């Protein structure tokens, strides 16, 4: 994990995190959002919107789009 290598994320066992695959709808939504956001933030917002989940991000633009999309 690059965050661990950079020293910004603690070194630990991340195996408990589930890796999600985007559905076709989520992929399309993420592509639309990626015109305004980095791909990772766009994908997170697309998944959060589909599942009704909240997200935590330090990316200001992603927070703005989350509010616009009704995502906590």
C-alpha positions in Angstrom: 0.0 0.0 0.0 1.5 3.3 -1.0 0.2 5.1 2.1 2.2 2.7 4.2 5.3 3.2 2.1 4.9 7.0 2.4 4.4 6.7 6.2 1.0 8.4 6.1 -1.0 5.3 6.9 -0.1 2.9 9.7 1.4 -0.5 8.7 -1.1 -3.1 9.6 -3.2 -6.0 8.2 -5.7 -4.4 5.8 -7.2 -7.8 4.9 -10.4 -6.9 6.7 -11.2 -4.3 4.1 -13.5 -5.5 1.4 -12.5 -4.6 -2.2 -15.6 -3.8 -4.2 -16.1 -4.0 -7.9 -18.2 -1.3 -9.5 -21.4 -2.3 -11.2 -22.0 -1.0 -14.7 -24.2 1.8 -13.4 -21.6 2.8 -10.8 -18.9 2.7 -13.4 -20.9 5.1 -15.7 -21.6 7.4 -12.7 -17.9 7.4 -11.7 -17.0 8.2 -15.3 -19.3 11.2 -15.2 -17.9 12.4 -11.9 -14.3 11.9 -13.0 -14.7 15.0 -15.2 -14.6 16.9 -11.9 -12.9 14.5 -9.4 -9.9 12.1 -9.3 -10.9 8.6 -10.3 -10.7 7.2 -6.7 -13.0 9.9 -5.3 -15.4 9.5 -8.3 -15.6 5.7 -7.7 -16.2 6.1 -3.9 -19.0 8.6 -4.5 -20.6 6.4 -7.1 -20.6 3.4 -4.8 -21.8 5.4 -1.8 -24.7 6.8 -3.8 -25.8 3.4 -5.0 -25.6 1.8 -1.6 -26.8 4.8 0.5 -23.4 4.8 2.3 -21.6 7.8 3.9 -18.0 8.5 2.9 -15.0 10.1 4.7 -12.6 12.1 2.6 -10.1 14.9 2.9 -10.8 16.0 -0.7 -12.8 19.2 -0.7 -14.2 18.8 -4.2 -15.4 15.3 -3.3 -17.2 16.6 -0.2 -18.9 19.3 -2.3 -20.1 16.7 -4.9 -21.1 14.3 -2.0 -23.4 17.1 -0.7 -24.8 17.7 -4.1 -25.6 14.0 -4.5 -27.1 13.8 -1.0 -24.3 11.6 0.3 -23.3 12.0 4.0 
